[in-house]
Amino acid sequence: MIFEASNGEKVPGRIYLGRPYQKGPGQWACPVGIEGMHDQLPDIAGGDSFHALCLAHWLIKNRLETFLNNGGKIFRLNDQGVSTFKLHFPFKAYFYPD
């Protein structure tokens, strides 16, 4: 994907949501990242594995919504790996399914 900031700067990026892991009794964490937008995000903690996964998903949603609301754009890459900058990332399909 390509992130385009409101100033027109384009940066390649990648979003990932890792597998939750147990840190201790009743302590779980989930790796999360938005490469190209944030250098490194901390693993997101929760009371159980599903809680950590849901909070990590919410963080991604929140950061992407903020980026878009501030005038940014997100584009997908085509099959050859080169962005055509014609297709906007279908953000709502991932976070607001019908």
C-alpha positions as CSV (number, residue, x, y, z in Angstrom):
1,M,0.0,0.0,0.0
2,I,1.0,3.6,-0.4
3,F,0.3,6.3,2.2
4,E,-0.1,9.8,0.7
5,A,0.1,12.6,3.4
6,S,-2.0,15.7,3.0
7,N,1.2,17.5,1.8
8,G,1.4,15.1,-1.2
9,E,4.3,13.0,0.1
10,K,3.9,9.3,-0.8
11,V,5.4,6.6,1.3
12,P,5.2,2.8,0.9
13,G,3.6,1.1,3.8
14,R,2.4,-2.1,5.4
15,I,-0.1,-2.9,8.1
16,Y,0.3,-5.9,10.3
17,L,-1.5,-7.5,13.2
18,G,0.5,-10.3,14.9
19,R,-0.5,-13.3,16.9
20,P,-1.3,-12.6,20.5
21,Y,1.1,-14.1,23.0
22,Q,0.9,-14.6,26.8
23,K,3.2,-12.3,28.8
24,G,2.2,-13.8,32.2
25,P,-0.9,-14.9,34.1
26,G,-3.8,-12.8,32.8
27,Q,-1.5,-10.7,30.6
28,W,-1.5,-11.0,26.9
29,A,-0.1,-8.7,24.1
30,C,-0.5,-8.5,20.4
31,P,2.1,-7.1,18.0
32,V,0.8,-4.4,15.7
33,G,2.4,-2.1,13.1
34,I,1.7,0.5,10.5
35,E,5.0,0.7,8.6
36,G,5.4,3.9,6.6
37,M,3.2,5.9,9.0
38,H,4.6,5.0,12.4
39,D,8.2,3.9,13.1
40,Q,7.3,1.3,15.8
41,L,4.2,0.8,17.8
42,P,4.3,-1.1,21.1
43,D,2.6,-4.5,21.5
44,I,-0.9,-3.9,22.6
45,A,-1.8,-5.4,26.0
46,G,-5.0,-7.1,27.0
47,G,-6.5,-9.3,29.7
48,D,-6.7,-12.3,27.3
49,S,-5.7,-13.1,23.8
50,F,-8.9,-11.9,22.2
51,H,-8.9,-8.7,24.2
52,A,-5.4,-7.9,23.0
53,L,-6.3,-8.7,19.4
54,C,-9.4,-6.5,19.5
55,L,-7.5,-3.6,21.0
56,A,-4.7,-3.9,18.4
57,H,-7.3,-3.9,15.6
58,W,-9.0,-0.8,17.2
59,L,-5.6,1.0,17.3
60,I,-5.0,0.3,13.5
61,K,-8.6,1.5,12.7
62,N,-8.1,4.6,14.9
63,R,-4.7,5.6,13.4
64,L,-5.9,5.1,9.8
65,E,-9.1,7.0,10.4
66,T,-7.1,9.9,11.9
67,F,-4.7,9.8,8.9
68,L,-7.6,9.9,6.4
69,N,-9.5,12.6,8.4
70,N,-6.4,14.8,8.3
71,G,-6.4,14.7,4.5
72,G,-4.2,11.7,3.9
73,K,-5.0,9.0,1.3
74,I,-4.2,5.3,1.2
75,F,-3.7,3.4,-2.0
76,R,-3.4,-0.3,-2.8
77,L,-0.6,-1.7,-5.0
78,N,-1.5,-3.5,-8.2
79,D,-0.6,-7.1,-9.1
80,Q,2.9,-6.1,-10.4
81,G,3.7,-4.4,-7.1
82,V,3.6,-0.9,-8.6
83,S,1.1,1.5,-7.4
84,T,-1.2,2.9,-10.1
85,F,-2.6,5.5,-7.6
86,K,-6.0,4.9,-9.1
87,L,-7.6,2.7,-6.5
88,H,-8.2,4.0,-3.0
89,F,-7.8,1.5,-0.2
90,P,-11.3,0.1,0.7
91,F,-11.0,1.2,4.3
92,K,-14.7,0.9,5.2
93,A,-14.8,-2.7,3.9
94,Y,-12.3,-3.8,6.6
95,F,-13.8,-1.9,9.5
96,Y,-17.5,-1.4,8.7
97,P,-18.7,-4.5,6.8
98,D,-22.3,-4.5,5.7
